[in-house]
Amino acid sequence: MNDKPKPETRKAAPQERGERLKSALKANLARRKAQMRARAATEDGHAGSGQGEKRED
């Protein structure tokens, strides 16, 4: 009963880890870009929304 992993699986593990990290980084960047776009859109929408304007009663 030899429970040690074979050398082929040891070499594949770092490559699989690299692929997982690469996809996680790509997803994280996409999420952050979407957040930045959403924040920029809300800032543009609020830029002239009554700040500094006089209210008429």
C-alpha positions as CSV (number, residue, x, y, z in Angstrom):
1,M,0.0,0.0,0.0
2,N,1.9,2.9,-1.3
3,D,0.0,6.2,-0.6
4,K,2.7,8.5,-2.0
5,P,1.6,10.4,-5.1
6,K,3.3,9.5,-8.4
7,P,5.9,11.9,-9.8
8,E,3.6,12.8,-12.7
9,T,0.9,14.1,-10.3
10,R,3.5,16.1,-8.4
11,K,4.5,17.9,-11.6
12,A,1.0,18.5,-12.6
13,A,-0.1,20.0,-9.3
14,P,1.9,23.3,-9.6
15,Q,0.6,23.7,-13.1
16,E,-3.0,23.2,-12.0
17,R,-2.4,25.6,-9.1
18,G,-1.1,28.1,-11.6
19,E,-4.1,27.7,-13.8
20,R,-6.4,28.2,-10.8
21,L,-4.6,31.3,-9.7
22,K,-4.6,32.7,-13.2
23,S,-8.4,32.2,-13.5
24,A,-9.0,33.6,-10.0
25,L,-6.9,36.7,-10.8
26,K,-8.7,37.2,-14.1
27,A,-12.1,37.0,-12.3
28,N,-10.9,39.4,-9.6
29,L,-9.7,41.9,-12.2
30,A,-13.0,41.7,-14.0
31,R,-15.0,42.2,-10.8
32,R,-12.8,45.2,-9.8
33,K,-13.2,46.8,-13.2
34,A,-17.0,46.4,-13.0
35,Q,-17.0,48.0,-9.6
36,M,-14.9,50.9,-10.9
37,R,-17.2,51.4,-13.8
38,A,-20.3,51.3,-11.6
39,R,-18.7,53.8,-9.2
40,A,-17.7,56.1,-12.0
41,A,-21.3,56.0,-13.4
42,T,-22.8,56.8,-10.1
43,E,-20.4,59.7,-9.6
44,D,-21.2,61.1,-13.0
45,G,-24.9,60.8,-12.3
46,H,-24.6,62.6,-8.9
47,A,-22.2,65.3,-10.1
48,G,-25.0,67.8,-11.0
49,S,-27.7,66.5,-8.8
50,G,-28.5,69.6,-6.8
51,Q,-25.3,70.2,-4.9
52,G,-24.6,73.9,-4.7
53,E,-27.8,74.9,-6.3
54,K,-30.4,77.1,-4.6
55,R,-33.8,75.6,-3.8
56,E,-36.8,77.6,-4.5
57,D,-39.6,77.2,-1.9
